[in-house]
Amino acid sequence: MAERLFKATDDRGTGVSQTTSAEQWKELFEATELKAKEWKHDYLGPAHLLMAFIDDDPLTKLFLNDQGIEATEIRDMTMQIYFSPSGVAPAVPGQ
């Protein structure tokens, strides 16, 4: 059952394995912990996980590119939210 949960639909020529292994999940979790440590946080939150996906997961980058979204935009907005003096989220262009 776990194998079915972690199968990607296709690799679209990226060379990325179609099945995500336990080792890949472990590496992603470790990257999430590293993000939290870099930010001097003693907890793991969704922003840490998001940044780990953006920085370390090739399928995430492919998905974002397919949607016309630049990973740097998400990274910049996340950093601004977490580290701006006001803590207020920036306005999203076009909304």
Sequence and secondary structure as in RCSB ss.txt:
>XXXX:A:sequence
MAERLFKATDDRGTGVSQTTSAEQWKELFEATELKAKEWKHDYLGPAHLLMAFIDDDPLTKLFLNDQGIEATEIR
DMTMQIYFSPSGVAPAVPGQ
>XXXX:A:secstr
 HHHHTB S  TTS   SB  HHHHHHHHHHHHHHHHHTT SS  HHHHHHHHHHH HHHHHHHHHTT  HHHHH
HHHHHHHHSSS      TT 
